[in-house]
Amino acid sequence: MQDETKYTKTLSDFLEADICHILSDCEAKVLFTTCRQLEKINSLDHTKVKHIIFDKYDNLHIKGRSKNMILMSNGENIYPEAIEEKLNASFYVLESLVMENNNQLEAWVYLDYDLIDLDTRGKSEKERGLYIEKILAQIKGEVNEQLSSFSKLSRIFVQQEPFVKTATHKIKRYLYAHPHKKE
């Protein structure tokens, strides 16, 4: 019981006191358990979750992984997953990876080549290459419109093969660290 009181105080930071009265016992237990787990994740393994945020509507937002965060020279924290989500929303992008290179953000995208082949059927290799360049420019423009000034992409590169992934289907970022780095 003392444990629940401790978490009630923690919950009061982001919940109005009255909301606890409208929760059923089951809902309250789930809420307390979730908060305990979030505290364990955040305090025991900082590579898992960078920020746990509750907005003004008491919605829970988990933002980025610490080990993936990019710290730019201007002090801004960039979470590449948020940019990758916008890239992956493009019709032509199957998967993407955002990395920092010389204080600029760059993206690598693995395109849907089956779709591109359909669109460029009967065209020369040069025309196909120009078509892909046009798609990349369009994607970069659309994504950068949605991003703040400090998190805009400077370049997008084509990844010819699918990215190497872990058993849990996450891209092995360390394998792609700075493949186009300018020395």
N, C-alpha and C positions, 0 to 999 in steps of 0.2 A: 504494500500500500504506500509506503514511503517513496518507493520508486515512481509510482504514478503521480504523486504530488510534485516531485521534482520535474517531471515532464509536463505537468499542467502549467507550471511556471514558465517553462520554455515555450509551450504552446501559446501562452497569453501574449507573447511577443508578436505573434502574427494572427491570432484569432481573437475576435471579440469574445468577452467572457460569456455572453449569452448563447453563443453557438454550441458550447459544450452541453447546455441544457437540452438542446433539441436533438442531439445525437442519441441513437439507441446505444445500449451497452455494447453491442457488437461493433457498431461504427466507432465508438470511442476507443475500444481495444485496438481496432485496426489502425486508427489514427495514432495512438500512443506507440504501437509497435513500429509503424512506419517512421515516426520521428526518432525512435531509438535507433533503427537501422540507418537512417540518414546521418545521425550523429556519429555512429560507428564508422560509416564509410568516410565521412568528412574528416574525422579526427584520426583514424587509424591508417588510412591509405590516401595520401594527398594526390596520388597519380590518378585516382578514380574520378573525383568530382572537384572542380575548381570552385564553383559558386552554387550554393543552394539559396534560391531567392523566392520569397513570397511576395506577390504583387498586391496592389491595393484591393483586389477582389479575393485575396487569400488563395490564389492559384499557385501551385508549386511549379517552379521552373528550375531545372538543373542545366547549367550552362557550361559546356566544354569540359575537357579533361586537362588537368594541369600539365601533363607531360606532352600534350599536343599544342598547348598554347604558344603563340608566337609573340615575343616581346619586341616591338619595333623600337627604333632609336628615339622616337618622340615620346616613348613611355606608354604607348597604347598597347593594350592586350588584344590580340587577334585570335579568335577561335576558328581554326580552319574548317571545322565541321559545318559551321553555319554557312560559310561560303560554298563549300562542297555541296551542301543541300540545294542551294540555288542553282549551281551548275548542273547537278543531276536532274533538276526539274526540266531541263531542256530536252526537247524531243530527240535530239541526236546524241546526247551524252548517256552512256551506260554507267560509267563510274569516273570519279575524278579525285585529284589529290592537290591540295594547296600547300605550298612551301614558301619560305622566305629566301630570297637571294639578293645580297647586297642591299638590304633594307627595302626591297620591293617584293610584293606578293606575286607569285607566278602559279599558274595552274597547269596540271597535266590532265588531259581528258582522254579516256578511251571511248571512241565514237562507235555508234551503231553502224558498222560498215555494211551490213545487209541492207539497211535503209538507204545509205549513200549509194550503194550499187544499183538499187532500184531507181533512184533519182538521176543517176548519171549513166544509165544504160545507153550504149551506142556512142558515148563520148570518148574522146582521147584521154590518155593519162594526164596530159597537161590541163585539159578542161576539168577533169576530175579533181586535180590538185587545186585549181582555182576555186572550184565549188567548195572544197573543204576549207580553204582560206576564208571564203565568204561566210561560211557557217561559223567558223571560229570568231571572226570579227563581230558577227551578229550576237553570238553568245556572250562575248566579252562586254559588248555594249549593254545588253539586256541585264546582265548580272551586275555590272558596275552601277547601273541606274538604281539598283536596290540597296547598294552598300554606302556606308558613310565614307567620307573623303579619305580617311586614313586606312581603310580596308579595301580599297579598289585594286583590282588586278592590273598588273602592268603588261603581262603577256600570258598567252595560253599556248601550250605545246601539245602536240598529238602524241599520245601513247599508243604504239602500234599493237601491243599485246595486252590482254587483261592484266591488271595489277596482281602481284603475288599476295596471297592472303593467308591469315592465320586459320586455325581450325574453326574459329568463331566468325569467319568471313569478314574480318577487318583487314584493311590494307596494311601490309608491313611497311610502315612509313620509313623506317630506318634504311631500307634497301634503296630508297629513292632520294636520299638526302643529297641535295644539290647536284643533280646530274648535269645541269647546264651552268654551274657556278663559274663566274668570271673571276679569274685570279688577278 
